[in-house]
Amino acid sequence: MQVPLWLALLVVGYLGVKLIRPPVWLIAVILLGGFLLADSVLAPAINALVK
């Protein structure tokens, strides 16, 4: 099953705000940073580090 990246980020952000209650700006910065890193030159290095 393939889920679009934007949908996964939206769900993770919503659950993070509802369950942990951090500041909304912090969630937005983390999600936007992750989205930008996923399409960057660093994506293969991050993928290798995560695996």
PyMOL Python script that loads the backbone (N, CA, C, O; Angstrom):
from pymol import cmd

cmd.read_pdbstr("""\
ATOM      1  N   MET A   1       0.844  -1.182   0.000  1.00  0.00           N
ATOM      2  CA  MET A   1       0.000   0.000   0.000  1.00  0.00           C
ATOM      3  C   MET A   1       0.887   1.241   0.000  1.00  0.00           C
ATOM      4  O   MET A   1       1.777   1.386   0.838  1.00  0.00           O
ATOM      5  N   GLN A   2       0.631   2.118  -0.938  1.00  0.00           N
ATOM      6  CA  GLN A   2       1.417   3.346  -1.023  1.00  0.00           C
ATOM      7  C   GLN A   2       0.559   4.524  -0.579  1.00  0.00           C
ATOM      8  O   GLN A   2      -0.543   4.743  -1.082  1.00  0.00           O
ATOM      9  N   VAL A   3       1.096   5.272   0.376  1.00  0.00           N
ATOM     10  CA  VAL A   3       0.410   6.445   0.900  1.00  0.00           C
ATOM     11  C   VAL A   3       1.206   7.666   0.462  1.00  0.00           C
ATOM     12  O   VAL A   3       2.431   7.680   0.589  1.00  0.00           O
ATOM     13  N   PRO A   4       0.526   8.698  -0.055  1.00  0.00           N
ATOM     14  CA  PRO A   4       1.257   9.909  -0.428  1.00  0.00           C
ATOM     15  C   PRO A   4       1.951  10.526   0.794  1.00  0.00           C
ATOM     16  O   PRO A   4       1.439  10.477   1.913  1.00  0.00           O
ATOM     17  N   LEU A   5       3.118  11.099   0.547  1.00  0.00           N
ATOM     18  CA  LEU A   5       3.903  11.684   1.632  1.00  0.00           C
ATOM     19  C   LEU A   5       3.140  12.787   2.343  1.00  0.00           C
ATOM     20  O   LEU A   5       3.193  12.877   3.570  1.00  0.00           O
ATOM     21  N   TRP A   6       2.436  13.622   1.604  1.00  0.00           N
ATOM     22  CA  TRP A   6       1.715  14.730   2.227  1.00  0.00           C
ATOM     23  C   TRP A   6       0.611  14.221   3.152  1.00  0.00           C
ATOM     24  O   TRP A   6       0.334  14.840   4.179  1.00  0.00           O
ATOM     25  N   LEU A   7      -0.018  13.107   2.800  1.00  0.00           N
ATOM     26  CA  LEU A   7      -1.071  12.556   3.646  1.00  0.00           C
ATOM     27  C   LEU A   7      -0.485  11.965   4.924  1.00  0.00           C
ATOM     28  O   LEU A   7      -1.039  12.146   6.009  1.00  0.00           O
ATOM     29  N   ALA A   8       0.627  11.265   4.795  1.00  0.00           N
ATOM     30  CA  ALA A   8       1.279  10.697   5.974  1.00  0.00           C
ATOM     31  C   ALA A   8       1.737  11.798   6.918  1.00  0.00           C
ATOM     32  O   ALA A   8       1.587  11.677   8.134  1.00  0.00           O
ATOM     33  N   LEU A   9       2.293  12.869   6.369  1.00  0.00           N
ATOM     34  CA  LEU A   9       2.735  13.988   7.210  1.00  0.00           C
ATOM     35  C   LEU A   9       1.563  14.663   7.904  1.00  0.00           C
ATOM     36  O   LEU A   9       1.668  15.068   9.061  1.00  0.00           O
ATOM     37  N   LEU A  10       0.465  14.780   7.204  1.00  0.00           N
ATOM     38  CA  LEU A  10      -0.729  15.394   7.793  1.00  0.00           C
ATOM     39  C   LEU A  10      -1.260  14.562   8.957  1.00  0.00           C
ATOM     40  O   LEU A  10      -1.617  15.107  10.001  1.00  0.00           O
ATOM     41  N   VAL A  11      -1.312  13.255   8.780  1.00  0.00           N
ATOM     42  CA  VAL A  11      -1.809  12.372   9.841  1.00  0.00           C
ATOM     43  C   VAL A  11      -0.869  12.387  11.043  1.00  0.00           C
ATOM     44  O   VAL A  11      -1.324  12.476  12.183  1.00  0.00           O
ATOM     45  N   VAL A  12       0.431  12.300  10.798  1.00  0.00           N
ATOM     46  CA  VAL A  12       1.405  12.318  11.893  1.00  0.00           C
ATOM     47  C   VAL A  12       1.347  13.651  12.641  1.00  0.00           C
ATOM     48  O   VAL A  12       1.409  13.676  13.870  1.00  0.00           O
ATOM     49  N   GLY A  13       1.232  14.735  11.918  1.00  0.00           N
ATOM     50  CA  GLY A  13       1.134  16.049  12.564  1.00  0.00           C
ATOM     51  C   GLY A  13      -0.119  16.181  13.402  1.00  0.00           C
ATOM     52  O   GLY A  13      -0.071  16.704  14.515  1.00  0.00           O
ATOM     53  N   TYR A  14      -1.239  15.713  12.880  1.00  0.00           N
ATOM     54  CA  TYR A  14      -2.503  15.791  13.630  1.00  0.00           C
ATOM     55  C   TYR A  14      -2.433  14.963  14.910  1.00  0.00           C
ATOM     56  O   TYR A  14      -2.816  15.429  15.983  1.00  0.00           O
ATOM     57  N   LEU A  15      -1.942  13.734  14.786  1.00  0.00           N
ATOM     58  CA  LEU A  15      -1.833  12.882  15.975  1.00  0.00           C
ATOM     59  C   LEU A  15      -0.835  13.432  16.985  1.00  0.00           C
ATOM     60  O   LEU A  15      -1.051  13.341  18.193  1.00  0.00           O
ATOM     61  N   GLY A  16       0.255  14.001  16.487  1.00  0.00           N
ATOM     62  CA  GLY A  16       1.242  14.583  17.393  1.00  0.00           C
ATOM     63  C   GLY A  16       0.681  15.736  18.193  1.00  0.00           C
ATOM     64  O   GLY A  16       0.951  15.855  19.388  1.00  0.00           O
ATOM     65  N   VAL A  17      -0.095  16.583  17.549  1.00  0.00           N
ATOM     66  CA  VAL A  17      -0.684  17.731  18.247  1.00  0.00           C
ATOM     67  C   VAL A  17      -1.749  17.257  19.233  1.00  0.00           C
ATOM     68  O   VAL A  17      -1.830  17.774  20.347  1.00  0.00           O
ATOM     69  N   LYS A  18      -2.557  16.288  18.841  1.00  0.00           N
ATOM     70  CA  LYS A  18      -3.629  15.818  19.714  1.00  0.00           C
ATOM     71  C   LYS A  18      -3.104  15.035  20.913  1.00  0.00           C
ATOM     72  O   LYS A  18      -3.616  15.203  22.020  1.00  0.00           O
ATOM     73  N   LEU A  19      -2.098  14.185  20.725  1.00  0.00           N
ATOM     74  CA  LEU A  19      -1.644  13.303  21.799  1.00  0.00           C
ATOM     75  C   LEU A  19      -0.600  13.936  22.711  1.00  0.00           C
ATOM     76  O   LEU A  19      -0.668  13.772  23.930  1.00  0.00           O
ATOM     77  N   ILE A  20       0.355  14.651  22.146  1.00  0.00           N
ATOM     78  CA  ILE A  20       1.477  15.168  22.937  1.00  0.00           C
ATOM     79  C   ILE A  20       1.261  16.618  23.359  1.00  0.00           C
ATOM     80  O   ILE A  20       1.797  17.053  24.378  1.00  0.00           O
ATOM     81  N   ARG A  21       0.494  17.354  22.599  1.00  0.00           N
ATOM     82  CA  ARG A  21       0.186  18.773  22.854  1.00  0.00           C
ATOM     83  C   ARG A  21       1.406  19.695  22.855  1.00  0.00           C
ATOM     84  O   ARG A  21       1.529  20.550  23.732  1.00  0.00           O
ATOM     85  N   PRO A  22       2.322  19.533  21.872  1.00  0.00           N
ATOM     86  CA  PRO A  22       3.424  20.499  21.761  1.00  0.00           C
ATOM     87  C   PRO A  22       2.906  21.760  21.074  1.00  0.00           C
ATOM     88  O   PRO A  22       1.777  21.777  20.583  1.00  0.00           O
ATOM     89  N   PRO A  23       3.716  22.808  21.036  1.00  0.00           N
ATOM     90  CA  PRO A  23       3.290  24.004  20.296  1.00  0.00           C
ATOM     91  C   PRO A  23       3.085  23.658  18.813  1.00  0.00           C
ATOM     92  O   PRO A  23       3.851  22.884  18.239  1.00  0.00           O
ATOM     93  N   VAL A  24       2.071  24.225  18.217  1.00  0.00           N
ATOM     94  CA  VAL A  24       1.740  23.933  16.825  1.00  0.00           C
ATOM     95  C   VAL A  24       2.877  24.362  15.901  1.00  0.00           C
ATOM     96  O   VAL A  24       3.134  23.695  14.899  1.00  0.00           O
ATOM     97  N   TRP A  25       3.563  25.461  16.218  1.00  0.00           N
ATOM     98  CA  TRP A  25       4.642  25.929  15.361  1.00  0.00           C
ATOM     99  C   TRP A  25       5.783  24.912  15.334  1.00  0.00           C
ATOM    100  O   TRP A  25       6.456  24.772  14.313  1.00  0.00           O
ATOM    101  N   LEU A  26       6.010  24.203  16.441  1.00  0.00           N
ATOM    102  CA  LEU A  26       7.076  23.208  16.484  1.00  0.00           C
ATOM    103  C   LEU A  26       6.745  22.027  15.576  1.00  0.00           C
ATOM    104  O   LEU A  26       7.614  21.540  14.853  1.00  0.00           O
ATOM    105  N   ILE A  27       5.523  21.575  15.607  1.00  0.00           N
ATOM    106  CA  ILE A  27       5.095  20.487  14.720  1.00  0.00           C
ATOM    107  C   ILE A  27       5.219  20.917  13.264  1.00  0.00           C
ATOM    108  O   ILE A  27       5.670  20.140  12.423  1.00  0.00           O
ATOM    109  N   ALA A  28       4.820  22.154  12.964  1.00  0.00           N
ATOM    110  CA  ALA A  28       4.894  22.637  11.583  1.00  0.00           C
ATOM    111  C   ALA A  28       6.339  22.677  11.099  1.00  0.00           C
ATOM    112  O   ALA A  28       6.612  22.303   9.958  1.00  0.00           O
ATOM    113  N   VAL A  29       7.256  23.115  11.929  1.00  0.00           N
ATOM    114  CA  VAL A  29       8.671  23.189  11.548  1.00  0.00           C
ATOM    115  C   VAL A  29       9.240  21.790  11.328  1.00  0.00           C
ATOM    116  O   VAL A  29       9.975  21.566  10.366  1.00  0.00           O
ATOM    117  N   ILE A  30       8.911  20.856  12.204  1.00  0.00           N
ATOM    118  CA  ILE A  30       9.421  19.491  12.063  1.00  0.00           C
ATOM    119  C   ILE A  30       8.876  18.832  10.800  1.00  0.00           C
ATOM    120  O   ILE A  30       9.624  18.196  10.058  1.00  0.00           O
ATOM    121  N   LEU A  31       7.577  18.981  10.555  1.00  0.00           N
ATOM    122  CA  LEU A  31       6.977  18.365   9.377  1.00  0.00           C
ATOM    123  C   LEU A  31       7.479  18.995   8.085  1.00  0.00           C
ATOM    124  O   LEU A  31       7.765  18.288   7.119  1.00  0.00           O
ATOM    125  N   LEU A  32       7.588  20.311   8.061  1.00  0.00           N
ATOM    126  CA  LEU A  32       8.082  20.983   6.864  1.00  0.00           C
ATOM    127  C   LEU A  32       9.540  20.618   6.607  1.00  0.00           C
ATOM    128  O   LEU A  32       9.936  20.400   5.462  1.00  0.00           O
ATOM    129  N   GLY A  33      10.334  20.553   7.666  1.00  0.00           N
ATOM    130  CA  GLY A  33      11.734  20.152   7.511  1.00  0.00           C
ATOM    131  C   GLY A  33      11.863  18.737   6.988  1.00  0.00           C
ATOM    132  O   GLY A  33      12.700  18.470   6.126  1.00  0.00           O
ATOM    133  N   GLY A  34      11.044  17.822   7.495  1.00  0.00           N
ATOM    134  CA  GLY A  34      11.067  16.447   7.014  1.00  0.00           C
ATOM    135  C   GLY A  34      10.644  16.339   5.564  1.00  0.00           C
ATOM    136  O   GLY A  34      11.220  15.572   4.792  1.00  0.00           O
ATOM    137  N   PHE A  35       9.633  17.113   5.200  1.00  0.00           N
ATOM    138  CA  PHE A  35       9.163  17.103   3.819  1.00  0.00           C
ATOM    139  C   PHE A  35      10.239  17.630   2.874  1.00  0.00           C
ATOM    140  O   PHE A  35      10.444  17.077   1.794  1.00  0.00           O
ATOM    141  N   LEU A  36      10.920  18.691   3.276  1.00  0.00           N
ATOM    142  CA  LEU A  36      11.969  19.257   2.434  1.00  0.00           C
ATOM    143  C   LEU A  36      13.193  18.340   2.358  1.00  0.00           C
ATOM    144  O   LEU A  36      13.828  18.240   1.308  1.00  0.00           O
ATOM    145  N   LEU A  37      13.522  17.674   3.460  1.00  0.00           N
ATOM    146  CA  LEU A  37      14.662  16.752   3.442  1.00  0.00           C
ATOM    147  C   LEU A  37      14.384  15.514   2.596  1.00  0.00           C
ATOM    148  O   LEU A  37      15.308  14.933   2.027  1.00  0.00           O
ATOM    149  N   ALA A  38      13.123  15.108   2.508  1.00  0.00           N
ATOM    150  CA  ALA A  38      12.783  13.912   1.734  1.00  0.00           C
ATOM    151  C   ALA A  38      13.065  14.106   0.251  1.00  0.00           C
ATOM    152  O   ALA A  38      13.336  13.133  -0.453  1.00  0.00           O
ATOM    153  N   ASP A  39      13.008  15.331  -0.234  1.00  0.00           N
ATOM    154  CA  ASP A  39      13.252  15.616  -1.642  1.00  0.00           C
ATOM    155  C   ASP A  39      14.629  16.221  -1.890  1.00  0.00           C
ATOM    156  O   ASP A  39      14.903  16.711  -2.986  1.00  0.00           O
ATOM    157  N   SER A  40      15.487  16.191  -0.889  1.00  0.00           N
ATOM    158  CA  SER A  40      16.783  16.840  -1.043  1.00  0.00           C
ATOM    159  C   SER A  40      17.861  15.838  -1.450  1.00  0.00           C
ATOM    160  O   SER A  40      17.594  14.650  -1.630  1.00  0.00           O
ATOM    161  N   VAL A  41      19.060  16.337  -1.589  1.00  0.00           N
ATOM    162  CA  VAL A  41      20.224  15.518  -1.924  1.00  0.00           C
ATOM    163  C   VAL A  41      20.579  14.615  -0.747  1.00  0.00           C
ATOM    164  O   VAL A  41      21.206  13.572  -0.934  1.00  0.00           O
ATOM    165  N   LEU A  42      20.186  15.002   0.456  1.00  0.00           N
ATOM    166  CA  LEU A  42      20.525  14.232   1.649  1.00  0.00           C
ATOM    167  C   LEU A  42      19.627  13.024   1.864  1.00  0.00           C
ATOM    168  O   LEU A  42      19.871  12.239   2.780  1.00  0.00           O
ATOM    169  N   ALA A  43      18.597  12.854   1.045  1.00  0.00           N
ATOM    170  CA  ALA A  43      17.635  11.762   1.246  1.00  0.00           C
ATOM    171  C   ALA A  43      18.291  10.380   1.245  1.00  0.00           C
ATOM    172  O   ALA A  43      17.960   9.571   2.112  1.00  0.00           O
ATOM    173  N   PRO A  44      19.205  10.066   0.320  1.00  0.00           N
ATOM    174  CA  PRO A  44      19.845   8.731   0.380  1.00  0.00           C
ATOM    175  C   PRO A  44      20.666   8.522   1.651  1.00  0.00           C
ATOM    176  O   PRO A  44      20.694   7.415   2.188  1.00  0.00           O
ATOM    177  N   ALA A  45      21.324   9.551   2.131  1.00  0.00           N
ATOM    178  CA  ALA A  45      22.118   9.417   3.354  1.00  0.00           C
ATOM    179  C   ALA A  45      21.203   9.199   4.555  1.00  0.00           C
ATOM    180  O   ALA A  45      21.508   8.384   5.427  1.00  0.00           O
ATOM    181  N   ILE A  46      20.092   9.915   4.607  1.00  0.00           N
ATOM    182  CA  ILE A  46      19.155   9.744   5.716  1.00  0.00           C
ATOM    183  C   ILE A  46      18.521   8.359   5.643  1.00  0.00           C
ATOM    184  O   ILE A  46      18.321   7.711   6.670  1.00  0.00           O
ATOM    185  N   ASN A  47      18.209   7.908   4.442  1.00  0.00           N
ATOM    186  CA  ASN A  47      17.617   6.577   4.275  1.00  0.00           C
ATOM    187  C   ASN A  47      18.578   5.488   4.754  1.00  0.00           C
ATOM    188  O   ASN A  47      18.156   4.536   5.412  1.00  0.00           O
ATOM    189  N   ALA A  48      19.844   5.620   4.434  1.00  0.00           N
ATOM    190  CA  ALA A  48      20.826   4.644   4.875  1.00  0.00           C
ATOM    191  C   ALA A  48      21.008   4.690   6.396  1.00  0.00           C
ATOM    192  O   ALA A  48      21.217   3.655   7.028  1.00  0.00           O
ATOM    193  N   LEU A  49      20.930   5.874   6.973  1.00  0.00           N
ATOM    194  CA  LEU A  49      21.083   6.021   8.405  1.00  0.00           C
ATOM    195  C   LEU A  49      19.892   5.429   9.145  1.00  0.00           C
ATOM    196  O   LEU A  49      20.060   4.829  10.207  1.00  0.00           O
ATOM    197  N   VAL A  50      18.699   5.590   8.602  1.00  0.00           N
ATOM    198  CA  VAL A  50      17.498   5.083   9.259  1.00  0.00           C
ATOM    199  C   VAL A  50      17.443   3.563   9.183  1.00  0.00           C
ATOM    200  O   VAL A  50      17.007   2.905  10.127  1.00  0.00           O
ATOM    201  N   LYS A  51      17.883   3.011   8.065  1.00  0.00           N
ATOM    202  CA  LYS A  51      17.860   1.545   7.932  1.00  0.00           C
ATOM    203  C   LYS A  51      19.003   0.980   8.698  1.00  0.00           C
ATOM    204  O   LYS A  51      19.183  -0.237   8.729  1.00  0.00           O
TER     205      LYS A  51
END
""", "prot")
cmd.dss("prot")
cmd.show_as("cartoon", "prot")
cmd.util.cbc("prot")
cmd.orient("prot")
